[in-house]
Amino acid sequence: MRNFIYHAPTRILFGKNKVNELGAEVIKHGSKVLLAYGSHSIKESGLYEKVVKILANSNIPFVELSGILPNPKIASVRQGIDLCRKHNVDFILAVGGGSVIDCVKAIAAGVSYNGDVWDFMIRKAKVVNPLPFGTILTLAATGSEMNGNAVISNPELFDKRAMGDASLQPCFSILDPTLTFTVNRWQTAAGAADIMSHIFEQYFTPDEGAFVQDAIAESILKTAIKFGPIAVSQPDNYEARANLMWASSLALNGLTVTGKAGGDWATHDMEHQLSAVNDMTHGAGLAILFPHWMNYVLNEITAPKFAQVARNVWNVVENDDVIAAKEGIKQTRLFFNSLDLPNSLSSQGFGEEHILDMAKKACLFGPIGALKKLNAEDVAIILRNAL
């Protein structure tokens, strides 16, 4: 196990009605708020009215940024930056899922930056003195509520890029599982796949000796496997929603990658290019790609790690590592299929004409991955296999 420093500063308020503590949390960090959210769903659920009432009762003035879309667009980020500057906002509140939170992180970074905010996504700028922000989570999936990462789409460039900095971790996140009761079957299933994919990225690395981290990761995988189908079929099952919500946060708050050099992240780099092309749901894209990535990087060197998760998570009984690994990959695909998630790119409108451009963009900054380095040619093969 490698040396590490672990710091998770986000204050988590977990459980029913924790939104009632919002005012006291906001006052700790700011006096004028940008309230950022997506479309009409938080108004239909009554959450918007509750949040606005709490801010008013706490004498906290606010301005609004609405209409943040899935796979958040750079236009919303720029609009949010302009609002913060115009109204002297000193705190941002994200109410929604990972897309809203990611958008808010980019806004927080961009307010004090003199250039265009897309510079963060192309590694041209570093985050300095971002605005503080908090979140009210309404979808268990991305883990953005407890980390400093964000992913932003640029439709004009048909590109989607990640940014991140330790200073972009939320001051607080309110996690009330009842707020996810209205999430539909598709988004619930895709969210479970997203949670599992975050674990896969940090689990499948060349590092050795991180037994406790792997054991935690395996437990989070088992949680998604157990409660994902329940939440899909019983959307108001509190225990299922609660376990998925906490699994989402733990899957990407840095805990399971401690003692390692870092995650693999090749599959995420590839998927970002899928959703940059046709705006598909991130978790669904990951569900398509992960088994194909697994098969491509599987060899005698990587087989023991795949066999480990096959035995410990999928209960595969097989002594031969390669055979066990293949069965584990098969079970992963079957599980995603059981959630009615897609298993091919062609079913989502992709064809050969997209492959080379997506592969090149995925490797814009060089080979990707850690378990096995992949260049654009490797990525193109994986994408073709996924057609």
C-alpha positions as CSV (number, residue, x, y, z in Angstrom):
1,M,0.0,0.0,0.0
2,R,1.3,3.5,-0.9
3,N,1.5,6.4,1.4
4,F,-1.5,8.7,1.3
5,I,-3.3,11.7,2.8
6,Y,-7.1,11.4,3.0
7,H,-9.2,14.5,3.5
8,A,-13.0,14.5,3.0
9,P,-14.1,17.9,4.2
10,T,-17.7,17.8,3.0
11,R,-20.2,17.9,5.8
12,I,-22.9,15.3,5.2
13,L,-26.4,15.8,6.5
14,F,-28.1,12.4,5.8
15,G,-31.7,11.4,6.3
16,K,-35.3,12.5,6.2
17,N,-36.1,16.2,6.4
18,K,-32.5,17.2,6.7
19,V,-33.2,20.0,4.2
20,N,-34.8,21.8,7.1
21,E,-31.2,22.5,8.3
22,L,-30.3,24.2,5.1
23,G,-30.5,27.8,6.4
24,A,-28.1,27.2,9.2
25,E,-25.6,25.6,6.9
26,V,-25.7,28.3,4.2
27,I,-25.2,31.1,6.8
28,K,-21.9,29.6,7.8
29,H,-20.4,30.2,4.3
30,G,-22.2,33.0,2.6
31,S,-24.7,35.9,2.6
32,K,-26.0,35.9,-1.0
33,V,-26.8,32.8,-2.9
34,L,-27.0,31.6,-6.5
35,L,-29.7,28.9,-6.4
36,A,-28.9,26.5,-9.3
37,Y,-31.2,23.7,-10.4
38,G,-32.4,21.8,-13.5
39,S,-35.8,21.8,-15.0
40,H,-39.3,21.5,-13.5
41,S,-38.8,18.4,-11.4
42,I,-37.9,20.1,-8.1
43,K,-40.9,22.4,-8.5
44,E,-43.2,19.5,-9.1
45,S,-41.9,17.6,-6.0
46,G,-42.3,20.7,-3.8
47,L,-38.6,20.8,-3.0
48,Y,-38.1,24.2,-4.8
49,E,-40.8,25.8,-2.7
50,K,-39.3,24.4,0.5
51,V,-35.8,25.6,-0.3
52,V,-37.0,29.1,-1.3
53,K,-39.0,29.4,2.0
54,I,-36.0,28.3,4.1
55,L,-33.8,30.9,2.4
56,A,-36.4,33.6,2.9
57,N,-36.9,32.7,6.5
58,S,-33.2,32.8,7.1
59,N,-33.0,36.3,5.4
60,I,-30.7,34.9,2.7
61,P,-31.2,36.8,-0.6
62,F,-30.7,34.7,-3.8
63,V,-30.7,34.8,-7.6
64,E,-31.6,31.8,-9.7
65,L,-30.0,29.8,-12.5
66,S,-32.5,27.3,-13.8
67,G,-32.6,24.9,-16.8
68,I,-29.3,23.1,-16.2
69,L,-29.4,20.1,-18.5
70,P,-28.1,16.5,-18.1
71,N,-24.5,16.4,-19.3
72,P,-24.3,20.1,-18.2
73,K,-23.5,22.5,-21.0
74,I,-20.8,25.1,-20.9
75,A,-23.4,27.8,-21.8
76,S,-25.1,27.3,-18.4
77,V,-21.7,27.5,-16.7
78,R,-21.0,30.8,-18.4
79,Q,-24.5,32.1,-17.5
80,G,-23.9,31.2,-13.9
81,I,-20.6,33.0,-13.7
82,D,-22.2,36.1,-15.1
83,L,-25.0,36.0,-12.5
84,C,-22.5,35.5,-9.7
85,R,-20.4,38.5,-10.8
86,K,-23.4,40.8,-11.5
87,H,-25.2,40.1,-8.2
88,N,-22.1,39.8,-6.0
89,V,-23.0,36.2,-5.0
90,D,-20.7,34.7,-2.4
91,F,-22.2,31.2,-2.2
92,I,-23.8,28.7,-4.6
93,L,-26.5,26.2,-3.8
94,A,-26.9,23.2,-6.2
95,V,-30.2,21.5,-6.0
96,G,-30.3,18.4,-8.2
97,G,-28.2,15.5,-9.3
98,G,-24.6,15.3,-10.6
99,S,-25.2,17.5,-13.6
100,V,-26.4,20.4,-11.5
101,I,-23.6,19.9,-9.0
102,D,-20.9,19.6,-11.7
103,C,-22.2,22.8,-13.4
104,V,-22.0,24.6,-10.0
105,K,-18.4,23.4,-9.5
106,A,-17.4,24.9,-12.8
107,I,-19.2,28.1,-12.0
108,A,-17.5,28.3,-8.6
109,A,-14.1,27.9,-10.3
110,G,-14.9,30.4,-13.1
111,V,-16.0,33.4,-11.1
112,S,-12.5,34.4,-10.1
113,Y,-10.9,33.4,-13.4
114,N,-10.3,36.1,-16.1
115,G,-10.3,33.7,-19.1
116,D,-13.0,31.4,-20.5
117,V,-14.1,28.7,-18.1
118,W,-13.6,26.0,-20.8
119,D,-9.9,26.5,-20.1
120,F,-10.2,24.4,-17.0
121,M,-11.5,21.5,-19.1
122,I,-8.6,21.6,-21.6
123,R,-6.0,21.9,-18.8
124,K,-5.1,25.5,-19.6
125,A,-6.1,26.9,-16.2
126,K,-5.9,25.9,-12.6
127,V,-8.6,26.5,-10.0
128,V,-7.8,29.4,-7.6
129,N,-10.1,30.8,-4.9
130,P,-13.4,29.2,-6.0
131,L,-16.7,30.3,-4.5
132,P,-17.9,28.0,-1.7
133,F,-21.0,25.9,-2.5
134,G,-23.3,23.3,-1.0
135,T,-25.7,20.7,-2.5
136,I,-29.1,19.2,-2.0
137,L,-28.9,15.8,-3.8
138,T,-31.8,14.4,-5.7
139,L,-30.2,11.6,-7.6
140,A,-27.8,8.8,-6.5
141,A,-25.3,8.3,-9.2
142,T,-22.2,10.5,-9.8
143,G,-20.9,11.0,-6.3
144,S,-20.3,14.7,-7.1
145,E,-21.9,15.6,-3.8
146,M,-18.7,14.5,-2.0
147,N,-15.7,15.2,-4.3
148,G,-14.0,18.0,-6.2
149,N,-14.6,16.7,-9.8
150,A,-16.8,17.9,-12.6
151,V,-17.6,17.0,-16.2
152,I,-18.8,19.7,-18.6
153,S,-20.1,19.3,-22.2
154,N,-19.3,21.7,-25.1
155,P,-21.9,21.1,-27.8
156,E,-20.2,23.5,-30.2
157,L,-17.0,21.3,-30.1
158,F,-18.8,18.0,-29.7
159,D,-16.6,17.5,-26.7
160,K,-17.0,16.6,-23.0
161,R,-14.2,17.1,-20.6
162,A,-13.5,16.6,-16.9
163,M,-11.9,19.1,-14.4
164,G,-11.2,18.8,-10.8
165,D,-9.5,20.3,-7.8
166,A,-9.5,19.6,-4.0
167,S,-10.9,23.1,-3.4
168,L,-14.1,22.2,-5.4
169,Q,-15.5,19.9,-2.7
170,P,-18.9,21.0,-1.4
171,C,-19.0,22.6,2.0
172,F,-22.0,20.5,2.8
173,S,-24.3,18.1,1.1
174,I,-27.8,17.3,2.2
175,L,-28.7,13.7,1.4
176,D,-32.4,12.9,2.0
177,P,-33.2,9.5,0.3
178,T,-36.9,10.5,0.0
179,L,-35.9,13.2,-2.5
180,T,-35.0,10.3,-4.9
181,F,-38.4,8.6,-4.7
182,T,-39.6,10.3,-7.9
183,V,-36.5,9.3,-9.9
184,N,-37.7,7.2,-12.8
185,R,-36.6,3.6,-13.6
186,W,-34.2,4.6,-16.3
187,Q,-32.3,7.1,-14.2
188,T,-32.3,4.8,-11.2
189,A,-30.8,2.0,-13.2
190,A,-28.2,4.2,-14.9
191,G,-27.4,5.6,-11.5
192,A,-26.6,2.1,-10.1
193,A,-24.4,1.5,-13.1
194,D,-22.6,4.8,-12.5
195,I,-21.9,3.9,-8.9
196,M,-20.5,0.5,-9.9
197,S,-18.4,2.1,-12.6
198,H,-16.8,4.5,-10.2
199,I,-15.8,1.5,-8.1
200,F,-14.5,-0.4,-11.1
201,E,-12.3,2.5,-12.1
202,Q,-10.6,2.6,-8.7
203,Y,-10.6,-1.2,-8.2
204,F,-8.9,-2.3,-11.4
205,T,-5.5,-0.8,-10.9
206,P,-2.0,-2.3,-10.9
207,D,-1.5,-1.5,-7.2
208,E,-1.1,-4.2,-4.6
209,G,-1.6,-4.4,-0.9
210,A,-4.7,-2.3,-0.6
211,F,-6.8,-5.1,0.9
212,V,-9.1,-2.9,3.0
213,Q,-9.8,-0.5,0.1
214,D,-10.7,-3.4,-2.1
215,A,-12.9,-4.9,0.6
216,I,-14.8,-1.6,1.0
217,A,-15.1,-1.4,-2.8
218,E,-16.5,-4.9,-3.0
219,S,-19.1,-4.0,-0.4
220,I,-20.2,-1.0,-2.3
221,L,-20.6,-3.1,-5.5
222,K,-22.7,-5.6,-3.5
223,T,-24.8,-2.7,-2.2
224,A,-25.6,-1.5,-5.8
225,I,-26.2,-5.1,-7.0
226,K,-28.6,-5.7,-4.1
227,F,-30.5,-2.4,-3.9
228,G,-30.4,-1.2,-7.5
229,P,-33.1,-3.7,-8.7
230,I,-35.2,-3.0,-5.6
231,A,-35.1,0.8,-6.2
232,V,-36.0,0.2,-9.8
233,S,-39.1,-1.9,-9.0
234,Q,-40.0,-0.2,-5.7
235,P,-39.1,3.5,-6.2
236,D,-40.4,4.5,-2.7
237,N,-38.4,1.9,-0.8
238,Y,-36.5,4.0,1.7
239,E,-33.8,1.5,2.6
240,A,-33.0,0.8,-1.1
241,R,-32.8,4.5,-1.9
242,A,-30.8,5.3,1.3
243,N,-28.2,2.6,0.6
244,L,-27.8,3.6,-3.0
245,M,-27.5,7.3,-2.0
246,W,-24.7,6.6,0.5
247,A,-23.0,4.1,-1.8
248,S,-22.9,6.9,-4.5
249,S,-21.1,9.2,-2.1
250,L,-18.7,6.6,-0.8
251,A,-17.9,5.3,-4.3
252,L,-16.2,8.5,-5.4
253,N,-15.1,10.4,-2.3
254,G,-11.5,9.1,-2.6
255,L,-11.9,6.4,0.1
256,T,-11.5,3.4,-2.1
257,V,-8.5,4.8,-4.0
258,T,-6.4,5.6,-1.0
259,G,-3.1,3.8,-1.0
260,K,-3.1,3.5,-4.8
261,A,-1.6,5.7,-7.5
262,G,-5.0,6.5,-8.8
263,G,-7.8,4.9,-10.8
264,D,-7.9,3.6,-14.3
265,W,-10.6,6.0,-15.8
266,A,-10.2,4.9,-19.4
267,T,-13.8,3.8,-19.6
268,H,-15.0,7.2,-18.3
269,D,-12.7,9.0,-20.9
270,M,-14.3,6.9,-23.6
271,E,-17.9,7.4,-22.4
272,H,-17.5,11.2,-22.2
273,Q,-17.1,11.1,-26.0
274,L,-20.3,9.1,-26.4
275,S,-22.4,11.6,-24.5
276,A,-20.6,14.5,-26.2
277,V,-21.9,13.1,-29.5
278,N,-25.6,12.3,-28.7
279,D,-26.1,13.5,-25.1
280,M,-26.8,10.0,-23.8
281,T,-27.2,9.2,-20.2
282,H,-23.7,8.8,-18.6
283,G,-24.5,5.6,-16.6
284,A,-26.0,4.0,-19.7
285,G,-22.9,4.6,-21.7
286,L,-20.8,3.1,-19.0
287,A,-23.0,0.1,-18.8
288,I,-22.3,-0.5,-22.5
289,L,-18.6,0.1,-22.4
290,F,-17.4,-1.5,-19.2
291,P,-17.7,-5.2,-20.1
292,H,-16.0,-4.5,-23.4
293,W,-13.2,-2.7,-21.7
294,M,-12.9,-5.6,-19.3
295,N,-12.6,-8.1,-22.1
296,Y,-10.1,-6.0,-24.0
297,V,-7.6,-5.5,-21.1
298,L,-8.0,-9.1,-19.7
299,N,-4.8,-11.1,-19.9
300,E,-2.8,-13.4,-17.7
301,I,-1.3,-10.4,-15.9
302,T,-4.7,-8.6,-15.2
303,A,-6.7,-11.8,-14.7
304,P,-6.1,-12.1,-10.9
305,K,-7.7,-8.8,-10.2
306,F,-10.8,-9.6,-12.4
307,A,-11.0,-13.0,-10.8
308,Q,-10.9,-11.4,-7.3
309,V,-14.0,-9.4,-8.0
310,A,-15.7,-12.3,-9.7
311,R,-15.2,-14.5,-6.6
312,N,-15.8,-11.9,-3.9
313,V,-18.8,-10.0,-5.5
314,W,-20.3,-12.4,-8.1
315,N,-19.7,-15.6,-6.0
316,V,-17.9,-17.3,-8.9
317,V,-16.4,-20.6,-7.9
318,E,-13.5,-21.3,-10.2
319,N,-9.8,-21.8,-9.5
320,D,-8.5,-20.7,-12.9
321,D,-8.1,-16.9,-12.8
322,V,-8.8,-16.3,-16.5
323,I,-11.9,-18.5,-16.5
324,A,-13.2,-16.9,-13.3
325,A,-12.5,-13.4,-14.7
326,K,-14.5,-14.1,-17.8
327,E,-17.4,-15.4,-15.8
328,G,-17.3,-12.2,-13.7
329,I,-17.4,-10.1,-16.8
330,K,-20.3,-12.1,-18.0
331,Q,-22.2,-11.5,-14.7
332,T,-21.5,-7.8,-14.9
333,R,-23.1,-7.7,-18.4
334,L,-26.1,-9.8,-17.3
335,F,-26.7,-7.5,-14.3
336,F,-26.7,-4.4,-16.5
337,N,-29.1,-6.2,-18.8
338,S,-31.4,-7.0,-15.9
339,L,-31.8,-3.3,-15.3
340,D,-32.8,-2.8,-18.9
341,L,-29.7,-0.8,-19.7
342,P,-28.4,-0.9,-23.3
343,N,-25.6,-3.3,-24.2
344,S,-24.6,-1.9,-27.6
345,L,-23.6,1.4,-29.1
346,S,-25.6,0.7,-32.3
347,S,-28.8,0.6,-30.2
348,Q,-28.1,4.2,-29.2
349,G,-27.5,5.5,-32.7
350,F,-23.8,5.1,-33.1
351,G,-22.1,3.8,-36.2
352,E,-18.6,3.4,-37.6
353,E,-18.6,7.1,-38.7
354,H,-18.3,8.2,-35.0
355,I,-15.5,5.8,-34.0
356,L,-12.2,7.4,-35.1
357,D,-13.2,10.9,-33.9
358,M,-14.3,9.7,-30.5
359,A,-11.2,7.6,-30.1
360,K,-8.9,10.5,-30.9
361,K,-10.7,12.9,-28.5
362,A,-10.6,10.3,-25.7
363,C,-6.8,10.2,-26.1
364,L,-6.4,14.0,-26.7
365,F,-3.8,14.3,-23.9
366,G,-2.1,10.9,-24.5
367,P,-2.8,7.2,-23.8
368,I,-5.5,6.6,-21.2
369,G,-5.9,4.0,-18.4
370,A,-3.7,2.6,-15.7
371,L,-4.4,-1.2,-15.7
372,K,-3.4,-1.2,-19.3
373,K,-2.5,1.9,-21.3
374,L,-4.7,2.5,-24.3
375,N,-4.0,4.6,-27.3
376,A,-6.5,5.9,-29.9
377,E,-6.2,2.6,-31.9
378,D,-7.0,0.6,-28.8
379,V,-10.0,2.8,-28.0
380,A,-11.3,2.5,-31.6
381,I,-11.2,-1.3,-31.2
382,I,-13.1,-1.2,-27.9
383,L,-15.7,1.1,-29.4
384,R,-16.1,-1.1,-32.5
385,N,-16.5,-4.1,-30.3
386,A,-19.3,-2.3,-28.5
387,L,-21.2,-1.5,-31.6
